């Protein structure tokens, strides 16, 4: 683990492997640790950079959060590491930060892989709206651990996914209430739609066919509006595709990168 002092806080990051750089950006309430199933596979061919986005994990940050500021942090980290343009893989919240990096710092991005994410948040139908309201109510009225259990049940509902569920509960429970609220607000305020047509790097849009958090239409919009973007639907996968379908996810993204 390493820490970089930037923008008034300490950014936690880790580097593994050698080769063309690949940056992984995690989802809401998570951390760099979420990419444990990707780092060994990608580090055989690439230099892998994982980090805790500001306000998450050990990248403690007090005050409001903005997706664009998270993207600026990543750009500064790449400059600090003296790396060329990187392949950037982002899940959900991390996908928003990846989009903001691609539009705000295009010189830092070789390609984008956008996983179960969006340019503008919309609930996944009535059921998604209800789940969002339940999450907000729990966060307002209950301990963060209860929010973590609720979110993890949606991510990993199958009995055989129990180890993933328990790991998600432990990870999400480490968030403070204030940090989680701030990150949720950053998601609701983010709107990257205007920049989609300006992206010129290769883009892969990945969608889990059982995602109950981000509607398929959000990924389809990205694939439709970003010039030359490719779309991939992962079978039997929910919102946490890099975990619940790790082998298929790794193979698809590695193939995409090698094809470049």
N, C-alpha and C positions, 0 to 999 in steps of 0.2 A: 504493500500500500504506500502511496505517496500523496503528499498534500501540496497544492499550489495556491499561494496567496494571490487572489485576483478579485477585483471589484468589491473589496471590503469583506471578504470571507475566505475560508479555506476550502478549496475544491479537492475532494478525494478522487484519485484515479489510480488505475493499474495498467501495466503494459506487459504483454506476453508475446512470444514468437517473433518472427522476422519476415519481412517481405512488404508488399504494398499494404498500407494501413487500412484497418477496418475499425470504425468506431461504433459501439453499441450503446443506444440510449433507451433506458428502461421506462416503464409505465408509472402511473400515478401511485404514490405511496411506496414505491419499491426502491431498489438500489442496484448498484453494479453486480451484486451477488446473484441477481436473477439470470445472469448469462452464463452460469456455470456449465450448462449443457452445450454452449456454443464455443467457449474459449478453447478447449482442447482441440476441437475439430477444425477451427479456423486458424489456430496458431501454427498448425503444421505448414500452412502456405502463406500466412499473412502476419503482419504485426497487429495485434489486437489491443485496442484501447477500450477499457470499460471505465465508467465514472458514475459517481452519485451526482445527479443533477442538483442544482441549488435548491435548498429546502428539503432535501431527501438524504437518507442515510447519514453519513458523517460529513456531508457538505452542509453544515448548519448555516442557516440564513434567517435573519430576523427582518420582518417587514413584508410588504406585498411582493408577489411573484408575477413575472411575465414570461411567456414563452419566448419572446424575442430576446430577453435577457439571458435565458438559458442557452439559446443558440450562440449569443455573443461569448458566453463562458467557454463553449466548446471550441469556437474559433480561436480564442486566446490560448486554450490548452494546446491546440495543434501548432500554433505559432511557437509556443514555449518549447514544444518537443521537436521543433525544426522539421516537421513532417510535410511532405507534399500533399496535394489534394487527396482526401481520404474517401473511401467507401463508407457511407453512413447508413446504419441500420437502426430504425426507431420503431418502438412498439407503443401504440396508443399515445399517451402524453409525449413519450420520446419521439414518436412519429411527427407530432406537431413541431417539436423542437428541430427535428431533421428538416422538415419543410421550411421553417424559418431560417435555418442555416443555409439551405440551398438557395433561397431567394435573397437573403441578406448578405451572405458571404459566398457567392458562387465560386470564387477562386479556391475555396477550401474544400470543395465537394467534387469527387470523381464520379460517384453514383449515389443514388438513394434507394433504399429498400424500406418501404412504408408498410408497416404491419398493423392491421386492425386499427386504423387511425382515420383521420378526417382533416379537412381544411376548415370546417366549421362544425361544432358539436351539435348533433341532433339526437334525441333519444331513439332507441330501437323500438319504435312503435309504442303502443299503450303499455305493454309489459315493461319496456325499457324506461318509460316515464315513471311508472309505479316503482320500479327498482331504484331509480335515481332519487325519488322522493323518500323512499325507505332509508336509503343510505344517508341522506341529509338529516332525516329525523333522528336516526341512531347517533350520528355524529354530534348532533345538538344536545341529545338527552342522555346518552349512554357512554360508558368508557370506550376508548379507542379500540380496545380488544374486541368489543362486541361488533364494532364496524368491521374490523378485520375478519372476524368469523363469517359475517354476512357476505362480504365481498368474496372471500375464499370459497364459500359454498357455491357461488355462481361461477367461479372460474374452474373449479374442479369438483363436479357433482358426482362423479362415478366412485364406487367403493374402492376400485383398484388405484384411484388417484389420491388415496389418503395421505401418502407421504408428501405429495405436492401441496395438498390442502394444509397440512400442518406447517410446512415451510412457509407458505404464504401468510398464514395467521401470525407466525412469529415475526416475519419481516414487516408486515403492515402494522403490527401492534407497536413497533418501535417508533412510529410517528407521533409527534405531538398533535393535539387537536388543532392548534393554531396553524401548524405547517400544513396539515391535511386540508383545512379550510382554504388556506392561501393557494394551494395547488389546484383545488377544485375551481376556485374563482379564476385562476389563470387559464384553465381549460375553457371555461364558459366565455371568457373575454376574447379568446384567440379567434382570429378570422384570417386565414391565409388564402382565401379564394382568389383574391386579386392577383396574386403572384404565380398562380399555377401555370398559366400559359407562357410565362417568362422562363421557366425551367428549361435548360438545354442539356443537362446531364442525363445519362441513362437512368431510368426509374423502373423499379419492380414494385408493384402493389400486391401485397399478400393479404388474403381474407380467409378467416376461419369460417367454415360453413355452419358452425353452431354458435357463432359469436352472439351473445345476448346483451353485450354492452354497446358495441358500435354497429349500426345497421349496415348490411351489405351495400346499400345504396351509397353510403359515404365513400367506400372504397371504389365503387364503380364510377363515382363522380371524379375521383382522383385519376383513375385510369383513362377516363374519357377526356378530361380537360388538360392533362399534362401531355405535351407533344411527345409521341413515340413511346409512351409508357406501356409496360407489359402488365398483365393481370394474372394472378394465380390464386385459385381457391383451394385451400387445404381441406381434404375430407376428414370428417370426424374430429374437427378441431374447434375449440371455443375461442375466447378472447386471448388466452395465453398460448398462442400457437407455438412459440419457441420452446415451450415446456411440454405441452400435452401431445405435440407431434414433432418432437425434437429432431428425430432422424430425417423425416421428410422435409422439415423446414431447413435444416442444415444443408441437405443435398441440393435443394432448390436454389438457395441463396448462393452457395458455393458455385454451382453451375452457372448462375447468372453472372457472378463476378469473373469466373474464368472465361466466359464468353465475351467479356469486354477486352 
